[in-house]
Amino acid sequence: MSGHSKWSTIKRQKESKDARRGQIFTKLGNAITVAVRAGGGVDDP
């Protein structure tokens, strides 16, 4: 049945890639937040 449902294969691969990308973006966002707080915050609204 390999290749029977191409979308199911793509979906599984996409789910794992998206989960990894999400973790990376979360880490980057947290690092930016920490850097802004350590630098004294944002003075310009």
DSSP file (Angstrom, degrees, kcal/mol; ACC not computed):
  #  RESIDUE AA STRUCTURE BP1 BP2  ACC     N-H-->O    O-->H-N    N-H-->O    O-->H-N    TCO  KAPPA ALPHA  PHI   PSI    X-CA   Y-CA   Z-CA
    1    1 A M    >         0   0    0      0, 0.0     3,-2.4     0, 0.0     4,-0.4   0.000 360.0 360.0 360.0   7.1    0.0    0.0    0.0
    2    2 A S  T 3   +     0   0    0      1,-0.3     4,-0.1     2,-0.1     0, 0.0  -0.402 360.0  15.7 -62.0 130.2    3.0    2.3   -0.2
    3    3 A G  T 3  S+     0   0    0      2,-0.2     3,-0.4    -2,-0.1    -1,-0.3   0.467  90.4 120.7  86.4   1.1    2.1    5.3   -2.1
    4    4 A H  S <  S+     0   0    0     -3,-2.4     2,-0.6     1,-0.3    -2,-0.1   0.942  84.4  23.3 -64.7 -47.0   -1.6    4.6   -1.8
    5    5 A S     >  +     0   0    0     -4,-0.4     4,-1.2     1,-0.2     3,-0.4  -0.844  67.6 179.7-123.2  95.0   -2.4    7.9    0.0
    6    6 A K  H  > S+     0   0    0     -2,-0.6     4,-2.4    -3,-0.4     3,-0.2   0.867  80.5  59.6 -63.2 -36.8    0.3   10.4   -0.8
    7    7 A W  H  > S+     0   0    0      1,-0.2     4,-3.1     2,-0.2    -1,-0.2   0.882 100.4  54.9 -62.1 -38.1   -1.4   13.1    1.3
    8    8 A S  H  > S+     0   0    0     -3,-0.4     4,-2.0     2,-0.2    -1,-0.2   0.879 109.6  47.7 -64.3 -35.7   -1.1   11.0    4.5
    9    9 A T  H  X S+     0   0    0     -4,-1.2     4,-2.1    -3,-0.2    -2,-0.2   0.936 114.1  45.9 -67.7 -46.3    2.6   10.6    3.9
   10   10 A I  H  X S+     0   0    0     -4,-2.4     4,-3.0     1,-0.2     5,-0.2   0.911 111.1  54.2 -61.8 -42.2    3.0   14.4    3.3
   11   11 A K  H  X S+     0   0    0     -4,-3.1     4,-2.6     1,-0.2    -1,-0.2   0.914 108.2  48.3 -59.9 -45.3    0.8   15.2    6.3
   12   12 A R  H  X S+     0   0    0     -4,-2.0     4,-1.7     2,-0.2    -1,-0.2   0.920 114.6  45.3 -62.8 -43.7    3.0   13.0    8.7
   13   13 A Q  H  X S+     0   0    0     -4,-2.1     4,-2.2     1,-0.2    -2,-0.2   0.911 113.7  49.9 -65.3 -42.2    6.2   14.6    7.4
   14   14 A K  H  X S+     0   0    0     -4,-3.0     4,-3.1     1,-0.2     5,-0.2   0.893 107.1  54.8 -65.3 -40.5    4.7   18.1    7.6
   15   15 A E  H  X S+     0   0    0     -4,-2.6     4,-2.0    -5,-0.2    -1,-0.2   0.922 110.9  44.5 -59.5 -44.7    3.4   17.6   11.1
   16   16 A S  H  X S+     0   0    0     -4,-1.7     4,-1.9     2,-0.2    -1,-0.2   0.908 115.6  47.2 -69.3 -40.2    6.9   16.7   12.4
   17   17 A K  H  X S+     0   0    0     -4,-2.2     4,-2.6     1,-0.2    -2,-0.2   0.918 112.4  49.8 -65.1 -43.0    8.6   19.5   10.5
   18   18 A D  H  X S+     0   0    0     -4,-3.1     4,-2.5     1,-0.2    -1,-0.2   0.875 108.6  52.8 -64.6 -37.3    6.0   22.0   11.7
   19   19 A A  H  X S+     0   0    0     -4,-2.0     4,-2.0    -5,-0.2    -1,-0.2   0.924 111.3  46.3 -63.7 -43.6    6.5   20.9   15.3
   20   20 A R  H  X S+     0   0    0     -4,-1.9     4,-2.1     2,-0.2    -2,-0.2   0.920 112.9  49.6 -64.7 -43.4   10.2   21.4   15.1
   21   21 A R  H  X S+     0   0    0     -4,-2.6     4,-2.6     1,-0.2     5,-0.2   0.900 108.9  53.5 -62.0 -40.3    9.8   24.8   13.5
   22   22 A G  H  X S+     0   0    0     -4,-2.5     4,-2.2     1,-0.2    -1,-0.2   0.905 107.8  49.7 -61.6 -42.1    7.4   25.8   16.2
   23   23 A Q  H  X S+     0   0    0     -4,-2.0     4,-2.3     2,-0.2    -1,-0.2   0.905 111.2  49.9 -63.3 -41.3    9.9   24.9   18.9
   24   24 A I  H  X S+     0   0    0     -4,-2.1     4,-2.5     1,-0.2    -2,-0.2   0.931 111.6  47.4 -64.0 -46.1   12.6   26.9   17.2
   25   25 A F  H  X S+     0   0    0     -4,-2.6     4,-2.5     1,-0.2    -1,-0.2   0.864 110.9  52.5 -65.3 -35.0   10.4   30.0   16.8
   26   26 A T  H  X S+     0   0    0     -4,-2.2     4,-2.4    -5,-0.2    -1,-0.2   0.927 110.2  47.8 -64.6 -44.3    9.3   29.7   20.4
   27   27 A K  H  X S+     0   0    0     -4,-2.3     4,-2.3     2,-0.2    -2,-0.2   0.913 113.0  48.4 -62.5 -42.7   13.0   29.6   21.6
   28   28 A L  H  X S+     0   0    0     -4,-2.5     4,-2.3     2,-0.2    -2,-0.2   0.912 111.2  50.2 -64.8 -42.2   13.9   32.6   19.4
   29   29 A G  H  X S+     0   0    0     -4,-2.5     4,-2.2     1,-0.2    -1,-0.2   0.906 111.5  48.0 -62.3 -42.0   10.9   34.6   20.7
   30   30 A N  H  X S+     0   0    0     -4,-2.4     4,-2.5     2,-0.2    -1,-0.2   0.893 110.3  52.1 -65.3 -39.4   11.9   33.8   24.3
   31   31 A A  H  X S+     0   0    0     -4,-2.3     4,-2.3     2,-0.2    -2,-0.2   0.892 109.8  49.2 -64.5 -39.2   15.5   34.8   23.6
   32   32 A I  H  X S+     0   0    0     -4,-2.3     4,-2.5     2,-0.2    -2,-0.2   0.923 110.9  50.1 -64.8 -43.8   14.4   38.1   22.1
   33   33 A T  H  X S+     0   0    0     -4,-2.2     4,-2.3     1,-0.2    -2,-0.2   0.920 111.6  47.7 -60.7 -44.9   12.1   38.8   25.1
   34   34 A V  H  X S+     0   0    0     -4,-2.5     4,-2.5     1,-0.2    -1,-0.2   0.907 111.8  50.6 -63.1 -42.1   14.9   38.0   27.5
   35   35 A A  H  X S+     0   0    0     -4,-2.3     4,-1.7     2,-0.2    -2,-0.2   0.892 110.6  48.8 -64.6 -40.1   17.4   40.3   25.6
   36   36 A V  H  <>S+     0   0    0     -4,-2.5     5,-2.9     2,-0.2    -1,-0.2   0.924 113.4  46.6 -66.1 -43.6   14.9   43.2   25.5
   37   37 A R  H ><5S+     0   0    0     -4,-2.3     3,-1.1     1,-0.2    -2,-0.2   0.894 112.8  49.5 -65.4 -38.9   14.3   42.9   29.3
   38   38 A A  H 3<5S+     0   0    0     -4,-2.5    -1,-0.2     1,-0.3    -2,-0.2   0.807 107.1  56.7 -69.4 -28.9   18.0   42.6   30.0
   39   39 A G  T 3<5S-     0   0    0     -4,-1.7    -1,-0.3    -5,-0.2    -2,-0.2   0.372 129.6 -90.9 -85.4   5.5   18.7   45.7   27.9
   40   40 A G  T < 5 -     0   0    0     -3,-1.1    -3,-0.2    -4,-0.2    -2,-0.1   0.520  64.6 -92.5 100.9   6.3   16.3   47.8   29.9
   41   41 A G      < -     0   0    0     -5,-2.9     2,-0.6    -6,-0.2    -4,-0.1  -0.250  60.6 -48.5  84.3-174.3   13.1   47.3   27.9
   42   42 A V        +     0   0    0      1,-0.1    -2,-0.1    -2,-0.0    -1,-0.0  -0.891  43.0 177.9-104.5 122.1   11.6   49.3   25.1
   43   43 A D        +     0   0    0     -2,-0.6    -1,-0.1     1,-0.1    -2,-0.0   0.729  66.0  76.0 -91.5 -26.1   11.4   53.1   25.5
   44   44 A D              0   0    0      1,-0.1    -1,-0.1     0, 0.0    -2,-0.0  -0.774 360.0 360.0 -91.8 115.5   10.0   53.8   22.1
   45   45 A P              0   0    0      0, 0.0    -1,-0.1     0, 0.0    -3,-0.0   0.522 360.0 360.0 -68.3 360.0    6.3   53.0   22.0
